[in-house]
């Protein structure tokens, strides 16, 4: 198991380019299964989760041509669907929850799919319910076979329908949209997710021949088509990386330019960091975070303590609450972090408390952060990364702390952030991969 050894307290300086969006990649790569024609995809993030999904596509018989680490073509003209029912697929896909995204395109094109029963993902059980309920409303038959541990889906006669999703699940909406593009008649999805990544998927599907309207809203209308064709697609910059780099610059008192940040697709992310007192300038499609001695958390107009919470798009993404929490520890002022959507995302704060942060974990959903205003620096400790976003939050904390920190289980960080150590070393960070 690899670790990062981090010596903190250094100011960073320079330009960093965000990777392609991880959450978009899992949807876009699954969509190549909808057509036998060639699909070319660029700005692919070179990270564990995405590379594993590409590997699974290859195992299924998709012809993959890697132009470079971030560009590839996919031709799914000879897909072996039965591979999805194999022990080999079950073992590989068990490492990657995103493999459930294959189900929608396979149901649309091949009329059947297999989904291994997912493990105990503490933050996401209901997301799979949304997928299955949507498939059933389109006419898919769904059975769980305990003898092989698979959900068997049969969709010999998919028909368009109206559905109101119980939650605006991003992956659930994407999967249902991919299943519906080749269903007979019209499908209307209300309470659909409308994240930029889902908009990207819908635009790509329309270029492939789908007829989707309402893109960018929570009401999607899909006219079924007989077949889909090839296309070219470029992924957006990863908004979670952009937010992470804004937080990193503030915490380490660094001057950082985030080049090609995809500003028009960031929604309220820049504004939330400004609420923490962080200065940032938008120059074209770049975000410049100047070196800042101190940043002060704002209060509400009536003087009450600021609350920052997550919400489905266009609200604040839950993936950045961990970053906001760690950045608040060195601000001046107090903030309540309210993680509404998932239970276990705040359970890394014990490591920050060990580093000297003043945080009260109120319950699994809320943490009160009393900013130290840099009067007391965080101190380096040995800790373990519990998930992707918490892992990068701890890395940011370590880079701002006095002394040496060791972060174990960095495979979790590698799942979502490409070459993160090399890219930060280029800015002047002291990180060793051990």
Order of alpha helices (4+ residues) and beta strands (2+ residues): beta-beta-alpha-beta-alpha-beta-beta-alpha-alpha-beta-alpha-beta-beta-beta-alpha-beta-alpha-beta-beta-beta-alpha-beta-alpha-beta-beta-beta-alpha-beta-alpha-beta-beta-beta-alpha-beta-alpha-alpha-beta
